[in-house]
Structure formats: C-alpha cells, structure tokens
Amino acid sequence: MKGTISRQYVNDQHSECIWMQAGVVREKRCRYDYECASCHYDKAMVRIADHNRKLRKQGRMLKGRGSGIVFWKEKMQERPPGNRPCLHSMKGKIQYRNCINDYRCGNCDFDQYFVDRHLVHAVIEPVEVLDVHGFKIPQGYYLHRGHAWVKVEEGAEVRIGLDDFSLRLLGPPDEIKAPLMGKVVSHGDKSICLRRGKNKAALVSPVSGVVTAVNMEMLSGEKKDGISPYTDGWVMTVHADNVRDSLKSLMIGTEAESFLAAEIDALYHVVEEEYGPLTADGGQLGNDIYGNLPESSWDRLVRQFLDRK
C-alpha cells in the first residue's frame, strides 16, 4: 500500500486559531480542526480573559504578560460592523459571511441552520441496488461519466457522492475536499478533489447550483472503514439551478448499467496490462485496485476513467 493514513488535525490552508484571527494573540495555529470545546489552549485563554474582565470591573490596574488578553468576541466587536466575519467563516467551513448578530451564536438563525445542515443527515439506504460485475449502483440514482452520483431529494436539492467504481478504483482516500457551504458550483467544473498520499484526482461537479451542505465526516478522512458510497459516503448537497436540465446529461437505470459494464471491461484491460491476467482470485477486482498496481498507474486511471466533463 502506498503512503500512510493518518488523522489530519490541521487544515493547512486555514489553520489560524480563532484568538489569532481576532487579534488577541500574535501567533497561534489550530491543531484540532477548530473543535474549541476540547482545546486546552482555548480553555486557558477563556480563564485569563474572564479573570482580566473581573479585575477591570473592580477598577484594578492590569499588569503582567497576560494583561492584554480579552475574549476574542470582544476583540472582534471592536471592528467596524462590515469587517466582522461569521465564526463559521473564521473556521473555514463556509465562504466569507459577515456576522450580523454581534457574535451571539446561541440565538443566531444562520448558526442553527448551519448546525442542522451539518449534523442531521439521515440518509435512507437504497431499496434496490444493481450489481454490475461486482460493482454497485442503486436504482433511482443518476450517474455522471466521471463517476459521481446524483440523488434528487426535495425540491431542487440534490445529494452528490462518488460511486462504488471510483472509490474502489483509487482505494481508500486520505482526504476529500469539496466546495464550502454557499459556494457556487458549475456543471463540468472540477469541484471535488480526492487525495491518496501524494497523488491527487479532481472530479467534476455533475450539476450546477449552490452548495447547501457538506459531509464533514467524509471529508475529514477519519471514517474509512465501512463507508457505503451511496449513504453515509455522500460528499455534498447542492441546490440545483435547474434540476431537469442538469439531469439530461446524466445516466440512470439501464443506461447507467450499460455504461458501468463497459467501464468495468475497460478496467480489466488496464489491470491486465499493468499487472497480468486476474486468475488467482477468480478474476475479481478488489476494493483497492490502485493499491495493487504500479505507482505510475494513478495518472492513467484518473485520466481514463475520472477526468471527464
């Protein structure tokens, strides 16, 4: 197996601690993906800020190294109203959004909406699943030629994920990246990025619209075992611009089944060229196809099967 799998504690592109972003401290990086409730540093800063606040109320002069520490929310409230980013923006979970509730998250409608979208996702197990030479595709799911699936939900909402073929093709990912909530995606744009070790693959969005939710558990890479591609393995939900037009370029039912069968045949040819005839295990492809092929095969697999608009 190529590379090692380890938990990612740091979001490399957005790892400034909330206290640093607010300007309370000069330099501090987040190591726990903004789970402040379990962060010892955050607890220590809250204690110091609370102590300083009590002393100020008593009219006492603050001295010492931590005398300038205040609550990060108080520091942010010193900024002009148009320069106060939402806490979820500060954590890198959504596109920039201005806080209009003075950082009172407990009675913020958007905060409640965000929590609901990210924590409550009861995905129903498909009733009937097609088995195409050992690869699965549920009835009623649309399939894109680049191996993303689409499930139409209420109204113009669609759920998107990576199909059984793509996840078995590249094997267990170390990380999956998707657009943040509120981001506009367009059909054919490379919106989903999968990484395994030093190798990366970009998959296109099968629809156009606005991202309304992302599956943080799937994107974090923490859950690798027992993931069902079509239920808890979904990547994002999108409010589609025009559901009917979006679905015209996708496949469903017998068309998706025929496409998948042709893809599997082509994959067998690639595997036999790279590895030799599959006879030892009865000719069946496993759950980590790339993991059993030469290192150089990654680019070929991505180019031939996933890099499609």
Backbone hydrogen bonds in HBPLUS format (Angstrom, degrees):
<---DONOR---> <-ACCEPTOR-->    atom                        ^
c    i                          cat <-CA-CA->   ^        H-A-AA   ^      H-
h    n   atom  resd res      DA  || num        DHA   H-A  angle D-A-AA Bond
n    s   type  num  typ     dist DA aas  dist angle  dist       angle   num
A0033-ASP N   A0009-TYR O   3.06 MM  24  5.68 131.5  2.31 173.1 159.0     1
A0014-HIS N   A0011-ASN O   3.00 MM   3  5.52 152.0  2.08 116.3 125.0     2
A0030-CYS N   A0015-SER O   2.67 MM  15  5.24 170.2  1.68 159.2 162.6     3
A0017-CYS N   A0028-LYS O   2.96 MM  11  5.56 168.2  1.97 144.8 145.1     4
A0020-MET N   A0017-CYS O   2.99 MM   3  5.13 125.6  2.29  99.4 113.9     5
A0021-GLN N   A0017-CYS O   2.92 MM   4  6.31 159.8  1.97 156.6 162.4     6
A0022-ALA N   A0018-ILE O   2.99 MM   4  6.18 149.2  2.09 145.9 153.8     7
A0024-VAL N   A0019-TRP O   2.99 MM   5  5.42 140.8  2.15 169.4 171.7     8
A0023-GLY N   A0020-MET O   3.01 MM   3  5.09 141.1  2.16  99.6 111.3     9
A0035-GLU N   A0032-TYR O   3.07 MM   3  5.77 148.1  2.17 121.5 129.0    10
A0038-SER N   A0035-GLU O   3.12 MM   3  5.95 155.2  2.18 122.6 128.3    11
A0039-CYS N   A0036-CYS O   3.05 MM   3  4.96 168.5  2.07 109.8 112.0    12
A0043-LYS N   A0039-CYS O   3.19 MM   4  6.50 159.4  2.24 147.8 153.2    13
A0044-ALA N   A0040-HIS O   2.99 MM   4  6.21 154.7  2.06 145.7 152.3    14
A0045-MET N   A0041-TYR O   2.94 MM   4  6.20 159.7  1.98 153.8 159.1    15
A0046-VAL N   A0042-ASP O   2.95 MM   4  6.16 156.1  2.01 150.0 156.4    16
A0047-ARG N   A0043-LYS O   3.08 MM   4  6.32 156.2  2.14 144.4 150.2    17
A0048-ILE N   A0044-ALA O   3.06 MM   4  6.36 160.2  2.10 150.0 154.8    18
A0049-ALA N   A0045-MET O   2.88 MM   4  6.04 167.1  1.90 152.7 156.7    19
A0050-ASP N   A0046-VAL O   2.91 MM   4  5.99 157.7  1.96 147.3 153.5    20
A0051-HIS N   A0047-ARG O   2.96 MM   4  6.13 155.7  2.02 144.5 151.3    21
A0052-ASN N   A0048-ILE O   2.91 MM   4  6.17 161.2  1.94 153.2 157.9    22
A0053-ARG N   A0049-ALA O   2.97 MM   4  6.15 152.0  2.05 143.6 151.3    23
A0054-LYS N   A0050-ASP O   3.11 MM   4  6.38 158.8  2.16 148.1 152.6    24
A0055-LEU N   A0051-HIS O   3.11 MM   4  6.42 156.8  2.17 148.3 154.5    25
A0056-ARG N   A0052-ASN O   2.98 MM   4  6.21 156.7  2.03 149.1 155.2    26
A0057-LYS N   A0053-ARG O   3.03 MM   4  6.30 154.9  2.10 148.9 155.4    27
A0058-GLN N   A0054-LYS O   3.15 MM   4  6.41 138.1  2.33 138.7 149.5    28
A0058-GLN N   A0055-LEU O   3.13 MM   3  5.08 126.9  2.43  92.8 106.7    29
A0060-ARG N   A0055-LEU O   3.02 MM   5  5.39 156.5  2.07 161.0 153.8    30
A0059-GLY N   A0056-ARG O   2.92 MM   3  4.96 155.0  1.99 102.7 110.6    31
A0067-SER N   A0064-GLY O   3.31 MM   3  5.46 166.6  2.33 112.5 113.6    32
A0069-ILE N   A0066-GLY O   3.24 MM   3  5.58 168.5  2.26 114.9 117.7    33
A0074-GLU N   A0071-PHE O   3.01 MM   3  5.29 119.9  2.38 103.5 118.1    34
A0075-LYS N   A0071-PHE O   3.12 MM   4  6.51 153.5  2.19 152.1 160.0    35
A0076-MET N   A0072-TRP O   2.96 MM   4  6.24 153.3  2.04 146.9 153.8    36
A0077-GLN N   A0073-LYS O   2.96 MM   4  6.17 145.3  2.08 144.2 153.7    37
A0078-GLU N   A0075-LYS O   3.24 MM   3  5.46 155.4  2.30 102.7 110.0    38
A0079-ARG N   A0076-MET O   3.04 MM   3  5.58 160.0  2.08 113.9 120.2    39
A0083-ASN N   A0080-PRO O   2.88 MM   3  5.45 165.6  1.90 127.1 130.4    40
A0099-CYS N   A0084-ARG O   2.66 MM  15  5.61 176.2  1.66 173.3 172.1    41
A0086-CYS N   A0097-ARG O   2.66 MM  11  5.50 164.3  1.68 165.8 161.1    42
A0089-SER N   A0086-CYS O   2.96 MM   3  5.17 128.0  2.24 102.0 116.2    43
A0090-MET N   A0086-CYS O   3.00 MM   4  6.40 154.7  2.07 151.8 159.5    44
A0091-LYS N   A0087-LEU O   3.00 MM   4  6.28 139.5  2.17 141.7 152.5    45
A0093-LYS N   A0088-HIS O   2.94 MM   5  5.42 153.0  2.01 174.3 168.9    46
A0092-GLY N   A0089-SER O   2.93 MM   3  5.00 155.3  1.99 103.4 111.3    47
A0104-ARG N   A0101-ASN O   3.02 MM   3  5.70 149.9  2.11 119.5 127.0    48
A0107-ASN N   A0104-ARG O   3.35 MM   3  6.20 153.6  2.43 120.5 124.6    49
A0108-CYS N   A0105-CYS O   3.21 MM   3  4.97 162.7  2.24 112.4 109.1    50
A0112-GLN N   A0108-CYS O   3.12 MM   4  6.44 159.5  2.17 151.6 156.7    51
A0113-TYR N   A0109-ASP O   2.94 MM   4  6.18 156.5  2.00 146.3 153.4    52
A0114-PHE N   A0110-PHE O   2.77 MM   4  6.01 160.7  1.81 154.4 159.4    53
A0115-VAL N   A0111-ASP O   2.97 MM   4  6.20 165.3  2.00 151.2 154.5    54
A0116-ASP N   A0112-GLN O   2.94 MM   4  6.12 162.3  1.97 149.1 154.3    55
A0117-ARG N   A0113-TYR O   2.96 MM   4  6.17 158.6  2.01 151.0 156.4    56
A0118-HIS N   A0114-PHE O   3.06 MM   4  6.24 144.7  2.19 146.8 156.1    57
A0119-LEU N   A0115-VAL O   2.85 MM   4  5.79 147.3  1.96 154.1 160.9    58
A0120-VAL N   A0116-ASP O   3.17 MM   4  5.47 156.0  2.23 134.3 139.4    59
A0139-GLN N   A0128-GLU O   2.92 MM  11  5.74 173.4  1.93 152.2 154.0    60
A0130-LEU N   A0137-ILE O   2.85 MM   7  5.22 156.1  1.90 141.6 140.1    61
A0137-ILE N   A0130-LEU O   3.05 MM   7  5.22 144.9  2.18 142.6 148.4    62
A0132-VAL N   A0135-PHE O   2.71 MM   3  5.05 170.0  1.72 161.2 158.9    63
A0135-PHE N   A0132-VAL O   2.99 MM   3  5.05 168.4  2.01 113.4 116.5    64
A0141-TYR N   A0138-PRO O   3.38 MM   3  5.76 158.0  2.44 126.8 126.2    65
A0142-TYR N   A0150-VAL O   2.82 MM   8  4.94 166.4  1.84 162.1 157.9    66
A0150-VAL N   A0142-TYR O   2.85 MM   8  4.94 154.8  1.91 136.5 140.8    67
A0143-LEU N   A0251-MET O   2.69 MM 108  5.01 153.0  1.76 142.7 151.7    68
A0251-MET N   A0143-LEU O   2.91 MM 108  5.01 166.5  1.92 141.3 145.9    69
A0144-HIS N   A0148-ALA O   2.87 MM   4  5.32 161.5  1.90 166.5 171.6    70
A0147-HIS N   A0144-HIS O   2.89 MM   3  5.29 154.6  1.95 121.9 122.7    71
A0163-ASP N   A0147-HIS O   3.04 MM  16  5.64 176.7  2.04 148.6 149.6    72
A0149-TRP N   A0161-GLY O   2.81 MM  12  5.35 157.3  1.86 137.6 145.5    73
A0161-GLY N   A0149-TRP O   3.19 MM  12  5.35 152.1  2.27 136.1 141.5    74
A0151-LYS N   A0159-ARG O   2.88 MM   8  5.12 156.0  1.94 148.5 155.3    75
A0159-ARG N   A0151-LYS O   2.86 MM   8  5.12 164.5  1.88 147.6 151.4    76
A0153-GLU N   A0157-GLU O   2.81 MM   4  5.35 163.5  1.84 158.9 157.7    77
A0157-GLU N   A0154-GLU O   2.98 MM   3  5.62 161.0  2.01 140.7 144.5    78
A0240-ALA N   A0156-ALA O   2.84 MM  84  5.42 151.7  1.92 161.9 153.5    79
A0158-VAL N   A0238-VAL O   2.90 MM  80  5.39 156.2  1.95 150.1 158.0    80
A0238-VAL N   A0158-VAL O   2.86 MM  80  5.39 158.5  1.90 155.1 162.5    81
A0160-ILE N   A0236-MET O   2.84 MM  76  5.46 162.3  1.87 173.9 179.5    82
A0235-VAL N   A0160-ILE O   2.79 MM  75  5.84 164.4  1.81 147.6 153.1    83
A0236-MET N   A0160-ILE O   3.26 MM  76  5.46 160.0  2.30 139.5 145.2    84
A0167-LEU N   A0163-ASP O   3.22 MM   4  6.50 167.8  2.23 159.8 162.9    85
A0168-ARG N   A0164-ASP O   3.08 MM   4  6.12 152.9  2.15 144.9 151.9    86
A0169-LEU N   A0165-PHE O   2.82 MM   4  5.85 143.8  1.95 143.7 155.1    87
A0170-LEU N   A0166-SER O   3.17 MM   4  6.34 164.4  2.20 150.0 150.4    88
A0171-GLY N   A0167-LEU O   2.98 MM   4  5.60 124.8  2.29 125.4 139.3    89
A0289-ILE N   A0168-ARG O   2.97 MM 121  6.13 165.9  1.99 167.3 171.2    90
A0290-TYR N   A0169-LEU O   3.01 MM 121  6.00 137.0  2.20 139.2 151.5    91
A0174-ASP N   A0195-ARG O   2.79 MM  21  5.76 147.3  1.90 148.1 159.1    92
A0175-GLU N   A0195-ARG O   3.24 MM  20  5.21 149.5  2.34 144.7 143.2    93
A0195-ARG N   A0175-GLU O   2.83 MM  20  5.21 165.2  1.85 162.9 161.1    94
A0177-LYS N   A0193-CYS O   2.72 MM  16  5.00 163.4  1.75 151.1 157.1    95
A0193-CYS N   A0177-LYS O   2.90 MM  16  5.00 162.0  1.93 142.0 148.1    96
A0183-LYS N   A0180-LEU O   3.04 MM   3  5.61 159.3  2.08 140.2 141.7    97
A0182-GLY N   A0211-VAL O   2.79 MM  29  5.19 164.0  1.81 140.4 145.9    98
A0211-VAL N   A0183-LYS O   2.91 MM  28  5.49 170.5  1.92 158.5 160.0    99
A0185-VAL N   A0209-GLY O   2.82 MM  24  5.49 164.1  1.85 159.0 164.6   100
A0209-GLY N   A0185-VAL O   2.89 MM  24  5.49 160.4  1.93 149.2 150.2   101
A0189-ASP N   A0186-SER O   3.00 MM   3  5.56 165.6  2.02 137.4 139.6   102
A0188-GLY N   A0205-SER O   2.99 MM  17  5.58 165.8  2.01 158.8 159.1   103
A0205-SER N   A0189-ASP O   2.76 MM  16  5.70 146.8  1.87 158.2 166.3   104
A0191-SER N   A0203-LEU O   3.04 MM  12  6.31 120.7  2.41 140.4 149.5   105
A0192-ILE N   A0203-LEU O   3.06 MM  11  5.10 173.9  2.06 158.0 156.2   106
A0203-LEU N   A0192-ILE O   2.69 MM  11  5.10 170.0  1.70 162.2 165.2   107
A0194-LEU N   A0201-ALA O   2.77 MM   7  5.18 170.4  1.78 161.4 163.7   108
A0201-ALA N   A0194-LEU O   2.81 MM   7  5.18 146.4  1.92 152.1 160.8   109
A0196-ARG N   A0199-ASN O   2.88 MM   3  5.29 162.5  1.91 150.6 156.5   110
A0199-ASN N   A0196-ARG O   3.01 MM   3  5.29 149.2  2.11 136.0 132.5   111
A0241-ASP N   A0208-SER O   2.98 MM  33  5.95 157.4  2.03 133.2 137.2   112
A0210-VAL N   A0239-HIS O   3.12 MM  29  5.23 153.7  2.19 131.6 134.5   113
A0239-HIS N   A0210-VAL O   2.82 MM  29  5.23 165.4  1.85 153.8 153.0   114
A0212-THR N   A0237-THR O   2.89 MM  25  5.59 161.0  1.92 136.2 142.5   115
A0237-THR N   A0213-ALA O   2.94 MM  24  5.18 157.0  1.99 137.3 140.1   116
A0215-ASN N   A0235-VAL O   2.97 MM  20  5.25 163.9  2.00 140.4 139.5   117
A0218-MET N   A0215-ASN O   3.09 MM   3  5.44 121.8  2.44 105.4 118.9   118
A0219-LEU N   A0215-ASN O   3.01 MM   4  6.29 162.9  2.04 156.4 161.8   119
A0220-SER N   A0216-MET O   2.97 MM   4  5.94 149.3  2.07 144.2 150.7   120
A0221-GLY N   A0218-MET O   3.39 MM   3  5.77 148.3  2.50 104.7 112.6   121
A0231-THR N   A0228-SER O   3.15 MM   3  5.49 170.2  2.16 117.8 120.9   122
A0233-GLY N   A0228-SER O   2.92 MM   5  5.41 130.2  2.17 169.6 154.5   123
A0246-SER N   A0242-ASN O   2.95 MM   4  6.12 160.2  1.99 157.5 164.1   124
A0247-LEU N   A0243-VAL O   3.03 MM   4  6.22 150.0  2.12 153.4 159.9   125
A0248-LYS N   A0245-ASP O   3.24 MM   3  5.38 145.2  2.37 100.8 110.4   126
A0250-LEU N   A0247-LEU O   3.07 MM   3  5.16 161.2  2.11 108.2 113.9   127
A0257-GLU N   A0253-GLY O   2.96 MM   4  6.24 154.8  2.03 149.5 157.7   128
A0258-SER N   A0254-THR O   2.89 MM   4  6.04 160.0  1.93 146.3 150.5   129
A0259-PHE N   A0255-GLU O   3.02 MM   4  6.19 160.1  2.06 145.7 151.5   130
A0260-LEU N   A0256-ALA O   2.94 MM   4  6.08 163.6  1.97 148.5 152.9   131
A0261-ALA N   A0257-GLU O   2.99 MM   4  6.18 154.6  2.06 145.9 152.9   132
A0262-ALA N   A0258-SER O   3.07 MM   4  6.33 156.0  2.13 147.2 152.8   133
A0263-GLU N   A0259-PHE O   2.98 MM   4  6.27 151.7  2.06 148.3 156.7   134
A0264-ILE N   A0260-LEU O   2.95 MM   4  6.19 153.7  2.02 148.9 155.4   135
A0265-ASP N   A0261-ALA O   3.08 MM   4  6.35 156.0  2.13 145.3 151.4   136
A0266-ALA N   A0262-ALA O   3.04 MM   4  6.29 160.4  2.07 146.2 151.3   137
A0267-LEU N   A0263-GLU O   2.86 MM   4  6.10 148.5  1.96 143.9 153.3   138
A0268-TYR N   A0264-ILE O   2.95 MM   4  6.23 153.0  2.02 149.3 155.5   139
A0269-HIS N   A0265-ASP O   3.23 MM   4  6.60 153.1  2.31 145.9 152.3   140
A0270-VAL N   A0266-ALA O   3.12 MM   4  6.48 156.1  2.18 146.3 152.3   141
A0271-VAL N   A0267-LEU O   2.89 MM   4  6.14 169.5  1.90 159.4 161.6   142
A0272-GLU N   A0268-TYR O   2.94 MM   4  6.08 160.3  1.98 149.1 154.4   143
A0273-GLU N   A0269-HIS O   2.99 MM   4  6.17 145.9  2.11 143.3 152.4   144
A0274-GLU N   A0270-VAL O   2.97 MM   4  6.21 154.1  2.04 150.9 158.1   145
A0275-TYR N   A0271-VAL O   2.66 MM   4  5.55 156.6  1.71 152.1 159.5   146
A0276-GLY N   A0272-GLU O   2.93 MM   4  4.16 130.9  2.17  99.4 113.1   147
A0282-GLY N   A0279-THR O   3.17 MM   3  5.01 168.1  2.18 109.5 109.2   148
A0292-ASN N   A0289-ILE O   3.10 MM   3  5.53 156.8  2.16 110.7 117.8   149
A0293-LEU N   A0290-TYR O   2.94 MM   3  5.11 165.7  1.96 118.1 118.7   150
A0297-SER N   A0294-PRO O   3.00 MM   3  5.58 165.7  2.02 120.6 125.3   151
A0301-LEU N   A0297-SER O   2.98 MM   4  6.20 163.8  2.00 161.3 165.5   152
A0302-VAL N   A0298-TRP O   2.98 MM   4  6.22 168.2  1.99 163.3 166.1   153
A0303-ARG N   A0299-ASP O   2.91 MM   4  5.93 166.7  1.92 148.8 153.2   154
A0304-GLN N   A0300-ARG O   2.92 MM   4  5.92 162.2  1.95 149.8 154.6   155
A0305-PHE N   A0301-LEU O   3.02 MM   4  5.90 156.3  2.08 145.4 151.2   156
A0306-LEU N   A0302-VAL O   2.96 MM   4  4.99 148.9  2.06 129.1 138.3   157
A0307-ASP N   A0302-VAL O   2.95 MM   5  5.98 144.8  2.08 165.9 162.7   158
A0308-ARG N   A0306-LEU O   2.85 MM   2  5.67 131.8  2.09 110.3  95.3   159
